[in-house]
Amino acid sequence: MHWTTDQTAPSVGPVVVTRTRSPIRSNVGLKAVMAVTGIILVLFLIAHMLGNLKVFTGETSFDHYAHWLRDIGKPLLPGVWFLWILRAVLVVAVVGHIAAATALALRARAARPVRYAHRAKVQGSYAARTMRWGGVIILLFVIYHLLDLTTGHLNPVGDPSNPYSNVVADFAPERWYVTLFYTLAIVSLGFHLRHGAFSAFRSLGQQTPKGERRARTAALVFAVALCAGYLVVPFAVLTGLVA
């Protein structure tokens, strides 16, 4: 009698390879990207606003400040390298901020794909519901602003050696439409900052009703102060206070 042994190897199911998502692509990582890029942009906005307010110190002082910006880093950095480095950082921050916000919005929408006919409308704040078109307005304004007061292509004077004259010519009374567009962009920025600052305060732990009221107030005060700091310049030129 011969004994046979079944030497067939046990079947093995398909091997599942699990890919680990990069931490920066997780929701927490994307929110961190938004926070860091948001802080960079807000710091720039504050510094830029303070620089704009130097227009009230007179033509000589303002022009000296504008030329000083071009010389930052000398002699370590040649020419206007500091400004180009700053611009590169800001571009990366803007792209990162928009990309992270878009990814989070798409994930939030994908998490609730079914729309109910009788679903109650969620009442969000005005700032939250206008973040999209507000962002578009701000982006268009930034492009125009660069062509106007940075490259000078859209400025009536367009002389890089006379920044003060460029500002005065830009917001002259006959160019009221420029001031109007500037105002619309800054107000949109204010709504954006108010919503962003409030979200940041909540992330820091302001979850109680009293804490949320304080966060809303602080965010509103910050947004209004920054908007006022930017709008006072064009309206000062428009009314002849700065000429």
Rosetta blueprint (number, residue, H / E / L):
1 M L
2 H L
3 W L
4 T L
5 T L
6 D L
7 Q L
8 T L
9 A L
10 P L
11 S L
12 V L
13 G L
14 P L
15 V L
16 V L
17 V L
18 T L
19 R L
20 T L
21 R L
22 S L
23 P H
24 I H
25 R H
26 S L
27 N H
28 V H
29 G H
30 L H
31 K H
32 A H
33 V H
34 M H
35 A H
36 V H
37 T H
38 G H
39 I H
40 I H
41 L H
42 V H
43 L H
44 F H
45 L H
46 I H
47 A H
48 H H
49 M H
50 L H
51 G H
52 N H
53 L H
54 K H
55 V H
56 F H
57 T H
58 G L
59 E H
60 T H
61 S H
62 F H
63 D H
64 H H
65 Y H
66 A H
67 H H
68 W H
69 L H
70 R H
71 D H
72 I L
73 G L
74 K L
75 P L
76 L L
77 L L
78 P L
79 G L
80 V L
81 W H
82 F H
83 L H
84 W H
85 I H
86 L H
87 R H
88 A H
89 V H
90 L H
91 V H
92 V H
93 A H
94 V H
95 V H
96 G H
97 H H
98 I H
99 A H
100 A H
101 A H
102 T H
103 A H
104 L H
105 A H
106 L H
107 R H
108 A H
109 R H
110 A H
111 A L
112 R L
113 P L
114 V L
115 R L
116 Y L
117 A L
118 H L
119 R L
120 A L
121 K L
122 V L
123 Q L
124 G L
125 S L
126 Y H
127 A H
128 A H
129 R H
130 T L
131 M H
132 R H
133 W H
134 G H
135 G H
136 V H
137 I H
138 I H
139 L H
140 L H
141 F H
142 V H
143 I H
144 Y H
145 H H
146 L H
147 L H
148 D H
149 L H
150 T H
151 T L
152 G L
153 H L
154 L L
155 N L
156 P L
157 V L
158 G L
159 D L
160 P L
161 S L
162 N L
163 P H
164 Y H
165 S H
166 N H
167 V H
168 V H
169 A H
170 D H
171 F L
172 A L
173 P H
174 E H
175 R H
176 W H
177 Y H
178 V H
179 T H
180 L H
181 F H
182 Y H
183 T H
184 L H
185 A H
186 I H
187 V H
188 S H
189 L H
190 G H
191 F H
192 H H
193 L H
194 R H
195 H H
196 G H
197 A H
198 F H
199 S H
200 A H
201 F H
202 R H
203 S H
204 L L
205 G L
206 Q L
207 Q L
208 T L
209 P H
210 K H
211 G H
212 E H
213 R H
214 R H
215 A H
216 R H
217 T H
218 A H
219 A H
220 L H
221 V H
222 F H
223 A H
224 V H
225 A H
226 L H
227 C H
228 A H
229 G H
230 Y H
231 L H
232 V H
233 V H
234 P H
235 F H
236 A H
237 V H
238 L H
239 T L
240 G L
241 L L
242 V L
243 A L
